[in-house]
Amino acid sequence: MNTLPDILQTPAEIRRTALYSTLMMVPAGYVVTYGQLAEAAGLGRAARWVGRTLSQLPDDTRLPWHRVLAAGGRISLPAGSPSGDEQRARLRAEGLSIMNNRVDMRRHGWRQIEHCG
């Protein structure tokens, strides 16, 4: 008797897998916006969904969530909050400078086509 394999995923799981797999490709020292990450993962214009999904990651996640920024390289997590301070510290540890709550996207923006292959 044939049974469905356990690896079948729901549409929501497929979306999350695409998001997480794409996020894992962003190398240290580079950042991507929520919208760029959604587009690169094949999720279209789902920037807000990306933000919501990343905000629900467990504390011990190994995903580089700190490399995802708002449009224009703006850090959306508030300075002084535990997650905001952690994001800023992780970005600085990777050699990125933060000026006026932004990262220079021209210098540190990840372009998938340039970093894959």
Backbone as CSV, one residue per row, in Angstrom:
resi,resn,N_x,N_y,N_z,CA_x,CA_y,CA_z,C_x,C_y,C_z
1,MET,0.842,-1.182,0.000,0.000,0.000,0.000,0.885,1.242,0.000
2,ASN,0.617,2.152,-0.900,1.395,3.381,-0.987,0.884,4.411,0.009
3,THR,1.829,5.080,0.679,1.462,6.181,1.568,2.207,7.422,1.108
4,LEU,1.653,8.562,1.423,2.314,9.807,1.053,3.588,9.978,1.872
5,PRO,4.651,10.420,1.244,5.893,10.608,1.995,5.756,11.742,3.006
6,ASP,6.506,11.637,4.078,6.485,12.647,5.133,7.035,13.989,4.669
7,ILE,7.732,14.005,3.541,8.374,15.241,3.101,7.415,16.205,2.408
8,LEU,6.176,15.802,2.184,5.219,16.717,1.571,4.964,17.880,2.525
9,GLN,4.978,19.082,1.975,4.813,20.264,2.800,3.539,21.009,2.427
10,THR,3.002,21.726,3.384,1.860,22.595,3.117,2.373,23.825,2.361
11,PRO,1.478,24.576,1.723,1.917,25.807,1.057,2.638,26.777,2.001
12,ALA,2.175,26.882,3.240,2.833,27.770,4.210,4.253,27.287,4.507
13,GLU,4.423,25.983,4.639,5.758,25.431,4.893,6.674,25.633,3.692
14,ILE,6.126,25.525,2.504,6.918,25.745,1.287,7.401,27.193,1.239
15,ARG,6.523,28.138,1.576,6.909,29.558,1.606,8.017,29.806,2.626
16,ARG,7.852,29.248,3.825,8.875,29.439,4.865,10.193,28.804,4.445
17,THR,10.139,27.623,3.856,11.358,26.959,3.397,12.072,27.798,2.343
18,ALA,11.320,28.360,1.408,11.921,29.223,0.383,12.567,30.446,1.032
19,LEU,11.876,31.050,1.998,12.411,32.216,2.700,13.698,31.861,3.443
20,TYR,13.656,30.809,4.239,14.818,30.432,5.051,16.000,30.019,4.180
21,SER,15.738,29.280,3.103,16.816,28.849,2.209,17.487,30.045,1.557
22,THR,16.701,31.032,1.150,17.261,32.225,0.521,18.029,33.054,1.541
23,LEU,17.483,33.202,2.737,18.167,33.962,3.789,19.525,33.340,4.118
24,MET,19.607,32.022,4.105,20.877,31.347,4.408,21.953,31.667,3.367
25,MET,21.562,32.124,2.192,22.536,32.451,1.146,23.163,33.833,1.332
26,VAL,22.576,34.684,2.157,23.107,36.035,2.347,24.395,35.918,3.164
27,PRO,25.542,36.265,2.566,26.813,36.070,3.265,27.057,37.112,4.349
28,ALA,27.924,36.768,5.274,28.337,37.709,6.317,28.883,38.966,5.651
29,GLY,28.556,40.109,6.242,29.029,41.379,5.702,28.095,41.984,4.674
30,TYR,26.987,41.326,4.397,25.998,41.819,3.438,24.628,41.853,4.089
31,VAL,23.773,42.719,3.555,22.403,42.824,4.046,21.445,42.829,2.863
32,VAL,20.190,42.580,3.160,19.134,42.547,2.160,17.893,43.165,2.801
33,THR,17.038,43.785,2.005,15.801,44.316,2.562,14.746,43.216,2.607
34,TYR,13.710,43.462,3.400,12.611,42.499,3.474,12.037,42.237,2.083
35,GLY,11.841,43.293,1.319,11.282,43.155,-0.026,12.201,42.411,-0.976
36,GLN,13.494,42.714,-0.920,14.451,42.008,-1.779,14.503,40.527,-1.430
37,LEU,14.442,40.219,-0.140,14.473,38.826,0.289,13.230,38.088,-0.209
38,ALA,12.075,38.725,-0.092,10.843,38.107,-0.581,10.941,37.833,-2.081
39,GLU,11.408,38.828,-2.825,11.548,38.680,-4.280,12.532,37.558,-4.627
40,ALA,13.685,37.542,-3.962,14.713,36.527,-4.245,14.227,35.123,-3.912
41,ALA,13.339,35.020,-2.929,12.812,33.710,-2.525,11.640,33.275,-3.391
42,GLY,11.271,34.117,-4.364,10.165,33.771,-5.240,8.800,34.019,-4.610
43,LEU,8.750,34.922,-3.646,7.510,35.185,-2.915,6.838,36.487,-3.337
44,GLY,7.363,37.102,-4.377,6.757,38.335,-4.865,6.925,39.492,-3.901
45,ARG,5.846,40.261,-3.769,5.875,41.460,-2.937,5.363,41.124,-1.536
46,ALA,6.122,40.343,-0.809,5.687,39.854,0.504,6.591,40.364,1.623
47,ALA,7.032,41.610,1.523,7.966,42.157,2.522,7.395,42.085,3.935
48,ARG,6.144,42.446,4.092,5.546,42.425,5.438,5.446,41.009,5.976
49,TRP,5.112,40.067,5.116,5.056,38.666,5.545,6.441,38.198,5.989
50,VAL,7.476,38.589,5.244,8.852,38.235,5.617,9.157,38.782,7.005
51,GLY,8.839,40.042,7.252,9.085,40.635,8.561,8.359,39.913,9.676
52,ARG,7.099,39.610,9.449,6.317,38.879,10.465,6.916,37.510,10.723
53,THR,7.261,36.818,9.654,7.803,35.458,9.790,9.129,35.474,10.544
54,LEU,10.002,36.416,10.206,11.289,36.486,10.891,11.136,36.884,12.358
55,SER,10.111,37.671,12.663,9.897,38.089,14.057,9.449,36.918,14.930
56,GLN,9.022,35.834,14.316,8.540,34.670,15.059,9.584,33.556,15.173
57,LEU,10.809,33.831,14.727,11.854,32.812,14.826,12.182,32.538,16.292
58,PRO,12.547,31.301,16.605,12.952,31.017,17.990,14.264,31.731,18.332
59,ASP,14.468,31.992,19.610,15.671,32.711,20.060,16.964,32.023,19.649
60,ASP,16.945,30.703,19.555,18.176,29.969,19.250,18.355,29.683,17.755
61,THR,17.635,30.404,16.900,17.743,30.166,15.460,19.161,30.422,14.956
62,ARG,19.546,29.674,13.951,20.849,29.882,13.312,20.718,30.687,12.029
63,LEU,19.493,31.081,11.679,19.283,31.908,10.494,19.857,33.308,10.741
64,PRO,20.496,33.891,9.740,21.081,35.229,9.914,20.037,36.345,9.759
65,TRP,19.035,36.337,10.611,17.931,37.299,10.569,18.420,38.739,10.663
66,HIS,19.561,38.929,11.305,20.084,40.280,11.523,20.515,40.957,10.222
67,ARG,20.643,40.198,9.153,21.056,40.756,7.852,19.876,41.280,7.034
68,VAL,18.688,41.250,7.592,17.499,41.710,6.880,17.077,43.070,7.440
69,LEU,16.967,44.049,6.537,16.680,45.422,6.927,15.448,45.942,6.200
70,ALA,14.961,47.073,6.667,13.845,47.738,5.993,14.368,48.437,4.739
71,ALA,13.460,48.970,3.964,13.812,49.652,2.716,14.873,50.719,2.961
72,GLY,15.772,50.832,2.001,16.824,51.834,2.087,17.915,51.497,3.087
73,GLY,17.916,50.267,3.612,18.951,49.871,4.565,18.674,50.301,5.996
74,ARG,17.425,50.698,6.269,17.076,51.180,7.604,16.883,50.002,8.564
75,ILE,17.432,50.142,9.760,17.224,49.138,10.800,15.885,49.440,11.450
76,SER,14.961,48.490,11.367,13.607,48.737,11.858,13.439,48.388,13.333
77,LEU,14.326,47.566,13.877,14.214,47.227,15.293,14.732,48.399,16.130
78,PRO,14.000,48.790,17.164,14.389,49.982,17.927,15.704,49.814,18.679
79,ALA,16.519,50.859,18.629,17.738,50.882,19.449,17.303,50.838,20.908
80,GLY,18.040,50.093,21.708,17.688,49.967,23.116,16.833,48.749,23.412
81,SER,16.239,48.145,22.370,15.490,46.899,22.577,16.485,45.749,22.493
82,PRO,16.216,44.644,23.179,17.168,43.519,23.122,17.453,43.053,21.694
83,SER,16.418,42.883,20.873,16.641,42.401,19.506,17.315,43.477,18.650
84,GLY,16.953,44.735,18.848,17.586,45.821,18.101,19.063,45.944,18.425
85,ASP,19.393,45.846,19.710,20.799,45.918,20.112,21.577,44.719,19.590
86,GLU,20.947,43.549,19.614,21.611,42.348,19.098,21.862,42.471,17.600
87,GLN,20.872,42.985,16.849,21.046,43.146,15.411,22.208,44.093,15.124
88,ARG,22.246,45.223,15.781,23.310,46.195,15.555,24.681,45.607,15.900
89,ALA,24.751,44.873,17.014,26.023,44.260,17.422,26.476,43.219,16.400
90,ARG,25.549,42.395,15.917,25.910,41.369,14.924,26.377,42.006,13.613
91,LEU,25.696,43.054,13.177,26.095,43.721,11.937,27.475,44.346,12.094
92,ARG,27.716,45.001,13.198,29.037,45.607,13.436,30.120,44.540,13.503
93,ALA,29.805,43.394,14.113,30.774,42.295,14.214,31.141,41.760,12.831
94,GLU,30.249,41.930,11.852,30.516,41.494,10.481,31.170,42.599,9.651
95,GLY,31.507,43.723,10.300,32.242,44.784,9.621,31.383,45.862,8.985
96,LEU,30.094,45.872,9.253,29.218,46.896,8.687,29.151,48.089,9.627
97,SER,29.149,49.275,9.051,28.972,50.469,9.874,27.523,50.921,9.750
98,ILE,27.030,51.471,10.836,25.652,51.938,10.900,25.696,53.438,11.143
99,MET,25.128,54.195,10.199,25.088,55.649,10.321,23.632,56.091,10.196
100,ASN,23.180,56.888,11.152,21.798,57.368,11.140,20.801,56.217,11.034
101,ASN,21.083,55.138,11.750,20.211,53.963,11.808,20.080,53.249,10.462
102,ARG,21.077,53.421,9.590,21.058,52.784,8.270,22.395,52.131,7.960
103,VAL,22.321,51.135,7.078,23.498,50.488,6.516,23.560,50.905,5.048
104,ASP,24.739,51.193,4.552,24.910,51.615,3.160,24.624,50.426,2.232
105,MET,23.469,50.464,1.581,23.052,49.359,0.716,23.905,49.266,-0.550
106,ARG,24.433,50.390,-1.019,25.295,50.324,-2.215,26.563,49.531,-1.895
107,ARG,27.048,49.679,-0.700,28.294,49.018,-0.314,28.067,47.600,0.209
108,HIS,26.998,47.412,0.977,26.790,46.136,1.673,25.548,45.376,1.229
109,GLY,24.850,45.892,0.225,23.641,45.207,-0.221,23.973,43.920,-0.966
110,TRP,23.258,42.869,-0.624,23.460,41.558,-1.260,22.681,41.505,-2.552
111,ARG,23.377,41.129,-3.597,22.744,40.909,-4.887,22.944,39.430,-5.205
112,GLN,21.872,38.694,-5.138,21.915,37.229,-5.269,22.695,36.779,-6.484
113,ILE,22.515,37.430,-7.602,23.168,37.012,-8.852,24.682,37.097,-8.737
114,GLU,25.202,38.049,-7.958,26.652,38.237,-7.825,27.278,37.250,-6.856
115,HIS,26.486,36.697,-5.946,27.038,35.870,-4.882,26.737,34.385,-5.042
116,CYS,26.037,34.017,-6.069,25.702,32.604,-6.286,26.352,32.131,-7.579
117,GLY,26.661,30.877,-7.585,27.136,30.304,-8.830,28.583,30.170,-8.953
